[in-house]
Amino acid sequence: MIRSARAKDEPGSAEALAALCEAYWYPLYVFVRRMGKDADEAGDLTQGYFLRLMERDWLDNVRQEAGKFRSFLLASLKHYLANERREAAALKRGGGRPLLSLDLDAAEDRYRHEPVDDETPERAYERRWALEVIERARTRLRDEFEAAGKPRHHALFAAHLSGTGRPYAEIAAELETSEAAVKMGVSRIRRQFGKALREEIADTIDDPAEIDAEVKYLLTIV
């Protein structure tokens, strides 16, 4: 997708890039905050960075990192921050161009719930990226159950993904089914979650052969 955006020869590539950016902008905001910027400056820098990213000519100056969108975004953000004065001036001159839909007003509320520790900006970025991937996988899974008309089944079974599920006997009584059926349902939702996680990661990986390694790495982070 990034290659096609650079080449400017594939319809929809810019839209696809924008969709991924909107999905994964918050880890970059966390990185900038951990760099010591205040909330207002972090919001301005994050938004300014994405404006530059969506200008396709700028992509030509940023090399793709290891085939991972996660690595690409961080490398290009660092490139942007290293030239923030020049970029900020260019942004000011080029006002009026459309930006991505980033909920920066809510960003600081989210950031207040981040752990207070001494982890590096890079580590904070990767941890938040991993949590965003997991949350998006859980959303995919929830949408599948809702489309099948089984939102209650999802609520009861999905709790076991995080170890907070109720006893099988209680769930069986509520759903008017057997404990064996509940056990099978929990086992199935775990497999479905694994599939959803892999699909989400596949959207951010250039080489499908790296998906397993990325899954393992991201789960290790969290």
C-alpha positions in Angstrom: 0.0 0.0 0.0 2.8 2.4 0.9 4.7 1.5 -2.3 1.6 2.1 -4.4 1.0 5.4 -2.6 4.6 6.4 -3.5 4.1 5.3 -7.1 0.7 7.2 -7.3 -0.6 4.6 -9.7 -3.1 2.6 -7.7 -6.6 3.9 -7.1 -7.6 3.9 -3.5 -4.1 3.6 -2.1 -4.3 7.0 -0.4 -7.7 6.1 1.2 -6.2 2.8 2.5 -3.3 4.6 4.0 -5.6 7.1 5.6 -7.7 4.3 7.1 -4.7 2.7 8.7 -3.4 6.0 10.0 -6.7 6.8 11.6 -6.7 3.4 13.2 -3.2 3.7 14.6 -2.5 7.4 15.3 -2.8 7.2 19.1 0.4 5.2 19.7 2.3 8.0 17.9 0.6 10.6 20.2 1.8 8.5 23.2 5.4 8.5 21.7 5.4 12.3 21.3 4.1 12.8 24.8 6.8 10.5 26.2 9.3 12.7 24.4 8.4 15.4 26.8 5.9 17.5 24.7 2.8 18.8 26.4 -0.7 17.9 25.3 -1.2 20.8 23.0 2.2 20.5 21.3 1.8 16.7 21.0 -1.6 17.2 19.3 -0.2 19.7 16.9 2.9 17.6 16.1 0.8 14.4 15.6 -1.6 16.2 13.3 1.2 17.9 11.4 3.0 14.6 11.0 0.0 12.9 9.4 -0.6 15.9 7.1 3.0 15.4 5.8 2.5 11.6 5.6 -0.5 12.0 3.4 1.3 14.2 1.0 2.6 11.4 -1.2 5.8 13.1 -2.4 7.0 13.1 1.3 6.8 9.3 1.3 9.6 9.3 -1.2 12.0 10.6 1.4 11.2 8.0 4.0 12.4 4.4 3.6 10.2 1.5 4.4 11.3 -0.2 7.7 11.3 -4.0 7.8 8.0 -4.3 6.0 6.0 -3.4 9.2 3.6 -0.5 9.2 4.4 -0.1 12.9 8.1 0.4 12.2 7.4 2.6 9.2 5.2 5.0 11.1 7.7 5.4 14.0 10.7 5.9 11.7 8.8 8.5 9.6 7.6 10.2 12.8 11.1 10.5 14.0 12.1 11.9 10.6 9.4 14.5 11.0 10.2 15.4 14.6 13.9 15.9 13.7 12.8 18.6 11.2 9.8 19.9 13.2 10.7 23.6 13.0 10.9 23.4 9.2 7.9 21.2 9.0 5.8 23.4 11.3 6.6 26.4 9.2 5.6 24.5 6.0 2.4 23.4 7.8 1.5 27.0 8.7 2.1 28.1 5.1 0.0 25.2 3.7 -3.1 25.7 6.0 -6.5 24.7 4.7 -5.6 21.3 3.5 -7.8 18.5 4.8 -6.5 16.5 7.8 -7.3 13.0 8.9 -10.1 12.5 11.4 -8.1 12.3 14.7 -9.9 12.6 18.0 -7.1 14.7 19.6 -9.6 16.2 22.1 -9.9 12.7 23.7 -6.2 11.8 23.4 -5.1 13.4 26.6 -7.9 11.7 28.6 -6.6 8.4 27.2 -3.1 9.3 28.0 -3.9 10.0 31.6 -4.6 6.3 32.0 -1.2 5.2 30.6 1.2 3.7 33.1 3.4 6.1 35.0 6.8 4.6 34.7 10.2 5.2 33.1 9.7 3.3 29.9 11.3 4.8 26.8 9.1 6.6 24.2 9.8 3.7 21.8 8.6 1.1 24.4 5.5 3.2 25.2 4.7 3.4 21.5 5.1 -0.3 20.9 3.1 -1.3 24.0 0.2 1.0 23.0 0.4 -0.3 19.4 0.1 -3.8 20.7 -3.0 -2.9 22.8 -4.5 -1.1 19.8 -4.1 -4.2 17.6 -5.6 -6.4 20.3 -8.6 -4.1 20.7 -9.2 -3.9 17.0 -9.1 -7.7 16.9 -11.7 -7.9 19.7 -13.9 -5.4 17.8 -13.7 -7.6 14.7 -14.8 -10.5 16.8 -17.6 -8.6 18.5 -18.9 -7.4 15.1 -18.9 -11.0 13.8 -21.1 -12.1 16.8 -23.4 -9.2 16.4 -23.8 -9.9 12.7 -24.8 -13.4 13.6 -27.3 -12.1 16.1 -25.4 -13.4 19.1 -24.2 -10.4 21.1 -25.0 -12.1 24.4 -23.0 -15.1 23.5 -20.1 -12.8 22.7 -20.3 -11.0 26.0 -20.3 -14.2 28.0 -17.7 -16.1 26.0 -15.3 -13.2 25.2 -14.8 -12.5 28.9 -12.8 -15.8 29.0 -10.2 -14.2 26.6 -9.0 -12.0 29.5 -9.5 -14.5 32.3 -12.6 -12.8 33.7 -15.3 -15.1 32.5 -18.0 -16.6 34.7 -18.1 -20.3 35.5 -19.3 -22.5 32.7 -22.3 -23.7 34.8 -23.6 -20.2 35.2 -23.2 -19.4 31.6 -24.9 -22.6 30.6 -27.9 -21.8 32.9 -28.2 -18.3 31.5 -28.1 -19.5 27.9 -30.2 -22.6 28.6 -27.6 -25.0 27.2 -25.1 -27.5 28.5 -21.7 -26.9 30.1 -20.1 -28.9 27.3 -21.7 -26.5 24.8 -20.3 -23.5 26.7 -16.9 -25.0 26.9 -17.0 -25.6 23.1 -18.2 -22.0 22.6 -15.3 -20.6 24.6 -12.8 -22.7 22.8 -14.3 -21.6 19.5 -14.1 -17.9 20.4 -10.5 -18.3 21.4 -9.7 -19.6 17.9 -11.8 -16.9 16.3 -9.9 -14.2 18.3 -6.6 -15.7 17.2 -7.8 -15.5 13.6 -9.0 -11.9 14.0 -5.7 -10.9 15.6 -3.8 -12.4 12.7 -6.0 -10.7 10.2 -5.5 -7.3 11.9 -1.8 -7.8 12.0 -1.8 -8.9 8.3 -3.1 -5.4 7.4 0.1 -3.9 8.8 2.7 -6.4 7.6 4.3 -6.5 4.1 5.4 -10.2 4.3 2.7 -12.7 5.5 5.5 -15.0 6.6 6.2 -12.5 9.4 2.7 -12.6 10.9 3.5 -15.3 13.5 6.6 -13.5 14.7 4.7 -10.2 15.0 1.9 -11.9 17.0 4.5 -13.3 19.4 6.3 -10.0 19.7 3.2 -7.9 20.3 1.8 -10.3 22.9 5.2 -10.4 24.7 5.1 -6.5 25.0 1.7 -6.6 26.8 
